[in-house]
Amino acid sequence: MHQWYGEYDEEWDGNPAEEFQAALDTGGAERELSEADLVNWRPEKKAGGRRKKSE
């Protein structure tokens, strides 16, 4: 995000990347999650395939 929104934005009246980072940091702290927890998180895998027809 910092690479795209790392500079002052007149419409935003600030630096969007800094505000997004602050929100992310606050949310992580409230949930006791580190940055590494967020980076390493993956969604649970769902069981794939079709169900077998019952006879």
RATAKA-V30612 format. One record per backbone hydrogen bond with DSSP energy under -0.5 kcal/mol. CO is the residue of the C=O (numbers start at 1). NH is the residue of the N-H. If there is no record, write none. Layout:
# RATAKA-V30612
co: [CO;CO]
nh: [NH;NH]
This chain:
# RATAKA-V30612
co: [1;1;2;5;9;9;14;14;15;16;17;18;19;20;21;22;23;24;25;26;27;28;29;34;35;36;37]
nh: [4;5;6;17;13;14;9;16;19;20;21;22;23;24;25;26;27;28;29;30;31;33;32;38;39;40;41]
